[in-house]
């Protein structure tokens, strides 16, 4: 927005405030605080030249920079800090040139810290004005003390903090059409404080009302309104909101990684706004410094877009880890999480399997060395691994390639025509092929004599455990149903060697009946008395062998 438009807006707002005070029965005065957060020093100076003196800032970093830049040009400027107070930033607020009022004190702890720091930085000047922020809407996402505790905190500041001046109450409130109940509650808080202390209500301020409802706030007794977007433009406010959302989500993400904000910078240009967040922390015992830089632009379609860059500090230089583009959307948090994932990995100093799989180039190289069965096993490790290994990128490359190689190009075409995933079709086909092979007959033991013996063979049972239903049956099992052991000859299944109830079975290939040359010539050979050619009968008069084998 041009400086001329800003100046014209300022004059219109001042005129509207004056008219509202004239017709209001609840107040006879009202101050305009121009909310200049994320606005350039040039814009502030242009408003100062038109007589505006009070400006509000939400961020400590901007307050420090702008107050220093305008200290000489705008010596009479009066800064209001209207952002959330952090204990570690109180010293910086008090040290800012031209600081006039802090409107967001909500605890005795913060009041004591302001009192202590102001005694160091502003002891030679007048006391620092402070307002007690009250959470009239009782919303968790808004700061402020409870309504019932507000008068007590006000009295604590008046009596215990000698370097501070209690100057009234402040609320953000919720937006409402017509009479705003939050404004009524804050007005009642001031009345209650007045009854307790005996002071007149008009002796302290009521800071309530912003761009959308400042006129209504004046009608309900406001003595100070905070106006930003109506002064500097709605487009500017929307761009500010977009940047604020990015900042919030980025801070949350990095905080989860034990990286704490160390510094924050922001800048504004012609239809653009930027920021840099710097983080520091320990990760696996190693100190890490990182940062996120963002620049918000007006896109070609009239909306907004932001270029986000994450970096890791190495050898005092920024080493870029990731860079991506954002647009306002409901999935902003997930987009920031995904976009900053490489930075999170770099900060972590150690990679898990899931982290590695999320790096596209590394993952593709690993998949080249794995079979589909191995990839399926990795995918079963956890949900994240499964999501990555069955994602669209992997499905259209790895699974499509192996579906074509293992089951043919026709199966790939059918998968595409049916709109299915290659991973799912591959698993179905592999399962069907495995089941088909399992249904085919096969040998339970490769050394089994015979062709495709049935899985349950009544002949291959332990003769010692089955009742003898045929007393005339030979004691020796059928050799055609026996198992062959290359190191031990024939032996019924489950039969330990050296059983006295089983005649001398062949013990191996060196047996003379299998090797005629073993043990010398002339040894009798032949079957036993049962007529089994592969068995030797009991020793007889002819030697150690039984009847004729040949």
C-alpha positions in Angstrom: 0.0 0.0 0.0 1.3 3.4 -0.9 2.3 6.0 1.8 -0.3 8.4 0.5 -3.1 5.9 1.0 -1.8 5.1 4.5 -1.9 8.7 5.4 -5.4 9.2 4.1 -6.6 6.1 6.0 -5.0 7.6 9.2 -6.9 10.9 8.8 -10.2 9.1 8.2 -9.7 6.8 11.3 -8.8 9.8 13.5 -11.9 11.6 12.3 -14.1 8.5 13.0 -12.6 8.1 16.5 -13.4 11.8 17.3 -16.9 11.5 16.1 -17.5 8.3 18.1 -16.2 10.0 21.3 -18.6 12.9 20.7 -21.7 10.7 20.7 -20.5 8.2 23.3 -22.0 8.4 26.8 -19.4 5.9 28.2 -16.2 7.8 27.5 -15.0 11.3 26.8 -11.6 10.5 25.4 -10.0 7.8 23.2 -6.4 7.3 22.0 -5.5 5.7 18.6 -2.7 3.2 18.8 -1.5 2.4 15.3 -0.6 -1.3 15.2 2.5 -1.3 13.1 3.6 -5.0 13.4 5.4 -6.2 10.2 5.1 -2.7 8.7 8.1 -0.9 7.5 9.8 2.0 9.3 8.9 4.2 6.3 5.2 3.6 6.8 5.5 4.4 10.5 7.4 7.6 9.7 4.7 8.7 7.3 2.0 8.3 9.9 4.3 10.2 12.5 4.5 13.1 10.0 0.7 13.4 10.2 0.7 13.7 14.0 0.3 10.1 15.0 2.5 9.3 18.1 1.3 6.0 19.6 2.3 2.8 17.8 1.9 -0.8 18.9 4.2 -3.8 18.2 3.6 -7.5 18.8 7.1 -8.8 18.3 10.1 -7.9 20.5 12.5 -8.2 17.6 10.6 -5.7 15.5 10.2 -3.4 18.5 13.9 -3.3 19.0 14.8 -2.7 15.4 12.1 -0.1 14.6 12.6 1.9 17.8 16.4 2.1 17.1 15.8 3.0 13.5 13.3 5.8 14.3 14.8 7.1 17.5 16.4 10.1 15.9 13.8 10.8 13.2 10.8 10.4 15.5 12.0 11.3 19.0 8.5 11.8 20.4 7.2 8.4 19.3 5.5 6.3 22.0 5.8 2.6 21.6 3.2 0.2 23.1 4.1 -3.5 23.4 0.9 -5.4 22.7 2.2 -9.0 22.1 2.5 -11.9 24.5 5.1 -11.3 27.2 7.9 -13.8 27.6 10.1 -13.7 30.7 13.4 -13.9 28.7 12.4 -11.0 26.5 11.4 -8.5 29.2 14.9 -7.0 29.4 14.8 -6.3 25.7 11.4 -4.6 25.9 12.6 -2.3 28.7 15.7 -1.5 26.8 13.9 -0.4 23.6 14.1 3.3 22.8 10.8 5.1 23.3 8.9 2.3 25.0 5.9 4.0 26.7 3.5 1.2 27.7 3.2 -2.5 28.0 -0.4 -3.6 27.6 -0.2 -7.3 28.2 0.9 -7.9 31.8 -1.0 -10.9 33.1 0.9 -12.2 36.2 2.7 -11.0 39.3 5.9 -12.7 38.0 5.9 -10.6 34.9 5.1 -7.4 36.9 8.1 -8.1 39.2 10.4 -8.6 36.3 9.3 -5.4 34.5 9.7 -3.6 37.8 13.3 -4.9 38.2 14.4 -4.3 34.6 12.9 -0.9 34.4 14.9 0.1 37.5 18.0 -0.6 35.4 17.0 0.8 32.0 14.6 3.6 32.8 15.2 4.6 36.3 16.0 8.2 35.3 12.7 8.5 33.4 9.1 8.3 34.5 7.6 4.9 35.6 6.8 2.4 32.9 3.0 2.3 32.2 1.5 -1.2 32.3 -2.0 -2.5 31.6 -3.4 -5.7 33.0 -4.6 -8.0 30.2 -7.9 -9.7 31.0 -9.2 -12.8 29.2 -12.8 -11.7 29.1 -13.8 -14.3 26.5 -12.1 -17.1 28.5 -10.6 -18.6 25.3 -7.6 -20.8 25.8 -5.8 -19.4 22.8 -5.9 -15.8 24.1 -3.8 -14.4 26.9 -4.9 -12.6 30.0 -5.7 -13.1 33.6 -9.1 -14.3 34.9 -11.7 -11.6 35.4 -12.0 -12.3 39.2 -8.2 -11.9 39.6 -7.7 -8.8 37.6 -8.3 -6.2 40.4 -5.9 -8.0 42.7 -3.1 -7.9 40.1 -3.8 -4.3 39.5 -3.4 -3.5 43.2 -0.2 -5.6 43.4 1.3 -3.4 40.6 0.2 -0.2 42.3 1.6 -1.1 45.8 4.5 -3.4 45.1 6.0 -2.3 41.8 7.4 1.2 42.5 9.0 1.5 39.0 5.7 0.8 37.3 2.5 2.7 36.9 -0.7 0.8 36.7 -2.5 2.5 33.8 -5.7 0.4 33.3 -7.1 -2.8 31.8 -6.8 -4.4 28.3 -8.7 -7.2 26.5 -8.6 -8.6 23.0 -12.1 -10.1 23.2 -14.1 -11.9 20.6 -15.7 -10.3 17.7 -19.5 -9.7 18.0 -22.0 -7.7 16.0 -23.7 -5.0 18.1 -23.0 -4.8 21.8 -19.9 -6.8 22.7 -20.2 -8.7 25.9 -16.4 -8.8 26.4 -16.3 -5.0 26.3 -19.0 -4.9 28.9 -17.0 -7.3 31.1 -13.9 -5.2 31.0 -15.9 -2.1 31.8 -17.3 -4.0 34.8 -13.7 -5.0 35.9 -12.7 -1.3 36.0 -15.8 -0.4 38.0 -15.0 -3.2 40.5 -11.4 -2.0 40.9 -12.7 1.5 41.5 -14.9 0.3 44.3 -12.1 -1.6 45.9 -9.5 1.2 45.8 -11.7 4.3 45.9 -10.1 5.6 42.8 -12.3 7.1 40.0 -12.9 4.7 37.0 -11.9 7.4 34.5 -8.4 7.7 36.1 -7.3 4.5 34.3 -7.5 3.3 30.7 -9.7 0.7 29.0 -7.8 -0.6 26.0 -10.3 -2.5 23.8 -11.4 -2.5 20.2 -9.5 -3.2 17.0 -10.0 -2.6 13.3 -13.3 -4.4 13.0 -15.0 -3.1 16.2 -13.2 0.0 17.4 -16.2 2.2 16.9 -18.4 -0.1 19.0 -15.7 -0.3 21.6 -15.8 3.5 22.0 -19.5 3.4 22.5 -18.9 0.9 25.3 -16.3 3.0 27.1 -12.9 2.3 25.4 -10.2 5.0 26.0 -7.7 3.3 23.7 -8.2 1.5 20.4 -5.7 -0.6 18.5 -6.1 -0.3 14.7 -3.9 -2.0 12.2 -5.4 -3.5 9.0 -7.9 -0.6 8.6 -4.9 1.7 8.6 -2.4 -0.2 6.6 -4.7 -2.2 4.4 -6.6 -5.5 4.5 -4.3 -7.2 2.0 -1.4 -6.4 4.3 -3.2 -8.0 7.2 -4.0 -11.2 5.3 -0.4 -11.4 4.3 0.6 -10.9 7.9 -1.8 -13.7 9.0 -0.3 -16.0 6.4 3.2 -15.3 7.6 2.1 -15.7 11.3 0.7 -19.1 10.5 4.0 -20.2 8.9 5.9 -18.9 11.9 3.7 -20.7 14.4 3.8 -24.1 12.6 7.6 -23.8 12.1 8.2 -23.0 15.7 6.0 -26.0 16.8 7.9 -28.4 14.5 11.3 -27.3 15.6 10.4 -27.3 19.2 9.4 -31.0 18.9 13.0 -31.6 17.7 14.4 -29.9 20.9 15.4 -26.9 18.8 14.7 -23.7 20.7 14.2 -20.3 19.1 17.2 -18.2 19.5 16.4 -15.2 17.3 13.7 -13.9 14.9 14.0 -11.2 12.2 11.3 -9.9 9.9 11.2 -7.4 7.1 8.8 -5.8 4.7 9.1 -4.7 1.1 6.8 -3.6 -1.8 4.0 -6.3 -1.6 6.3 -8.8 0.1 7.1 -9.8 3.7 9.9 -11.9 5.0 11.2 -13.5 8.2 14.1 -15.6 9.5 13.9 -17.9 12.5 17.1 -19.1 14.1 17.2 -22.2 16.3 19.7 -23.8 18.6 19.8 -27.0 20.6 21.4 -30.3 21.4 20.8 -33.4 19.3 22.3 -36.7 20.4 24.8 -34.7 22.5 25.9 -32.5 19.6 25.1 -28.8 19.5 23.2 -27.8 16.4 22.2 -24.5 14.9 19.6 -24.2 12.2 17.2 -21.7 10.7 14.2 -21.2 8.5 13.9 -18.2 6.1 10.6 -17.4 4.5 9.5 -14.8 1.9 5.8 -14.1 1.3 4.7 -12.7 -2.1 1.6 -11.8 -3.9 1.0 -14.6 -6.5 0.0 -14.1 -10.1 -3.6 -15.1 -9.3 -3.9 -12.4 -6.6 -3.4 -14.8 -3.7 -0.3 -15.4 -1.6 2.6 -17.7 -1.9 5.7 -18.2 0.2 9.2 -19.6 -0.5 10.5 -21.4 2.5 14.2 -22.3 2.9 15.6 -24.4 5.7 19.3 -24.4 6.5 21.8 -25.9 8.9 24.8 -23.8 10.2 28.1 -25.5 9.3 31.4 -23.8 9.8 29.5 -20.5 10.5 27.9 -20.7 7.1 24.3 -21.4 6.1 24.1 -24.8 4.4 20.7 -25.1 2.7 18.9 -28.4 3.5 15.5 -27.8 1.8 13.5 -25.2 -0.1 9.8 -25.4 -1.1 6.8 -23.3 -1.9 3.7 -22.8 0.3 0.2 -21.4 -0.4 -2.6 -20.7 2.1 -4.5 -24.0 2.7 -6.1 -26.1 5.3 -3.2 -28.5 5.1 -0.5 -25.9 5.8 0.8 -27.8 8.9 1.4 -31.0 7.0 2.9 -29.2 4.1 5.4 -27.4 6.4 6.2 -30.7 8.2 6.8 -32.5 4.9 8.8 -29.5 3.4 11.1 -29.1 6.4 11.6 -32.9 6.8 15.1 -32.8 5.2 16.1 -30.1 7.7 14.8 -32.2 10.6 16.9 -35.1 9.3 20.0 -32.9 9.1 19.4 -31.6 12.6 19.0 -35.1 13.9 22.6 -36.1 13.0 21.4 -39.7 12.7 19.1 -41.5 10.2 16.6 -44.2 11.0 15.4 -46.6 8.3 12.2 -44.5 7.9 14.2 -41.3 7.4 16.4 -43.0 4.7 13.3 -44.3 2.9 11.9 -40.8 2.7 14.9 -39.6 0.8 13.8 -40.3 -2.8 17.3 -40.7 -4.4 18.6 -42.9 -1.6 15.5 -45.0 -1.5 15.6 -45.7 -5.3 19.2 -46.9 -5.1 18.3 -49.3 -2.3 15.3 -50.7 -4.1 17.5 -51.6 -7.1 19.2 -54.1 -4.9 16.1 -55.7 -3.4 13.6 -58.3 -4.6 9.8 -57.7 -4.2 9.8 -60.3 -1.4 12.5 -58.4 0.5 10.8 -55.1 0.0 7.5 -56.6 1.3 9.4 -57.7 4.4 10.8 -54.2 5.0 7.3 -52.7 4.5 6.0 -54.9 7.3 8.3 -53.3 9.8 6.1 -50.3 10.6 3.3 -48.2 9.2 5.7 -45.5 8.0 7.9 -47.9 6.0 4.8 -49.5 4.5 3.4 -46.0 3.5 6.7 -45.1 1.8 7.2 -48.4 0.0 3.7 -48.5 -1.3 3.5 -44.8 -2.1 2.6 -43.6 -5.6 6.3 -42.9 -6.5 7.4 -46.4 -5.5 4.3 -48.1 -7.0 4.8 -46.5 -10.4 8.5 -47.5 -10.6 9.5 -50.5 -8.5 6.2 -52.5 -8.4 5.3 -51.7 -11.9 8.7 -52.9 -13.2 8.5 -56.2 -11.3 4.9 -56.8 -12.2 5.9 -56.6 -15.8 9.0 -58.8 -15.4 7.3 -61.5 -13.3 3.8 -61.7 -14.7 3.9 -60.0 -18.1 3.1 -56.7 -19.7 -0.6 -57.7 -20.1 -1.0 -57.8 -16.4 0.4 -54.2 -16.2 -2.1 -53.0 -18.8 -5.0 -54.6 -17.0 -3.9 -53.0 -13.7 -3.8 -49.6 -15.4 -7.2 -50.1 -17.0 -8.8 -51.1 -13.7 -7.2 -48.2 -11.8 -5.5 -50.4 -9.3 -2.1 -50.2 -7.6 0.7 -52.3 -9.0 1.7 -53.3 -5.5 -1.7 -54.8 -4.7 -1.9 -56.7 -8.0 1.7 -58.0 -7.6 0.9 -59.4 -4.1 -2.3 -61.1 -5.4 -0.5 -62.7 -8.3 2.5 -63.8 -6.1 0.1 -65.3 -3.6 -1.9 -67.2 -6.3 1.3 -68.6 -7.8 2.5 -69.8 -4.4 -0.8 -71.5 -3.7 -0.8 -73.2 -7.1 2.7 -74.6 -6.5 1.6 -75.8 -3.1 -1.3 -77.7 -4.6 1.0 -79.7 -7.0 2.1 -83.2 -5.8 5.7 -83.4 -4.6 8.1 -85.6 -2.7 8.3 -85.0 1.0 11.9 -86.2 0.9 14.2 -86.1 -2.2 15.8 -89.4 -1.1 12.5 -91.2 -1.1 12.5 -94.2 -3.5 9.5 -94.2 -5.7 7.7 -91.5 -7.7 5.5 -89.0 -6.0 4.6 -91.0 -3.0 1.3 -89.9 -1.3 1.7 -87.6 1.7 0.3 -90.4 4.0 1.6 -93.8 3.1 0.3 -96.7 5.3 3.3 -98.8 4.4 5.8 -96.3 5.9 4.9 -96.7 9.5 6.8 -97.9 12.5 6.1 -101.7 12.7 6.8 -101.6 16.4 4.0 -99.1 17.1 1.3 -100.7 14.9 -0.5 -103.8 16.1 0.4 -106.9 14.0 -2.8 -107.8 12.2 -1.1 -110.4 10.1 1.1 -112.8 12.0 2.4 -114.3 8.8 3.7 -110.9 7.6 7.5 -110.7 7.2 9.1 -108.9 10.0 11.1 -106.8 7.6 9.4 -103.8 6.1 8.8 -103.5 2.4 12.1 -102.1 1.0 10.3 -100.2 -1.7 8.7 -98.0 1.0 11.9 -97.5 2.9 13.8 -94.3 3.2 17.3 -94.2 1.8 20.1 -92.5 3.7 23.2 -91.9 1.6 25.4 -92.3 4.7 23.5 -95.1 6.3 21.7 -97.2 3.7 18.1 -98.2 4.0 16.2 -97.7 7.3 12.5 -97.5 8.1 11.4 -94.0 9.2 11.8 -93.4 12.9 13.8 -96.6 13.3 17.0 -96.1 15.3 20.0 -98.0 14.2 21.0 -101.2 16.1 17.4 -102.2 16.9 17.6 -106.0 17.8 14.1 -106.6 16.4 15.2 -105.4 12.9 17.6 -107.8 11.1 20.9 -106.5 9.7 20.0 -103.8 7.3 22.4 -102.2 4.9 24.6 -99.7 6.8 26.0 -97.9 3.9 27.6 -98.0 0.4 30.6 -99.9 1.7 28.5 -102.9 2.6 29.7 -105.9 0.6 26.3 -106.5 -0.9 26.4 -103.0 -2.4 30.1 -103.0 -3.1 31.4 -106.5 -4.2 35.0 -105.4 -3.8 34.6 -104.2 -0.2 36.1 -106.5 2.4 37.7 -108.9 -0.1 36.5 -111.5 -2.5 34.7 -114.7 -1.8 32.3 -113.4 0.8 28.9 -115.1 0.3 26.2 -112.8 -0.9 22.5 -113.3 -0.9 19.1 -112.7 0.6 17.9 -113.9 3.9 15.5 -116.7 4.7 12.6 -114.4 3.9 13.7 -114.2 0.2 14.5 -110.6 0.4 17.3 -109.9 -2.1 18.4 -106.7 -0.2 18.5 -108.5 3.2 20.9 -111.0 4.7 19.5 -113.8 6.7 20.8 -115.0 9.9 24.3 -116.4 9.9 24.4 -120.0 8.6 26.9 -122.7 7.9 27.8 -121.1 4.6 29.1 -118.0 6.3 27.7 -114.7 7.3 25.1 -114.6 4.5 21.9 -116.3 3.7 20.4 -117.9 0.6 21.5 -117.1 -2.9 21.3 -113.5 -4.1 21.9 -114.3 -7.8 
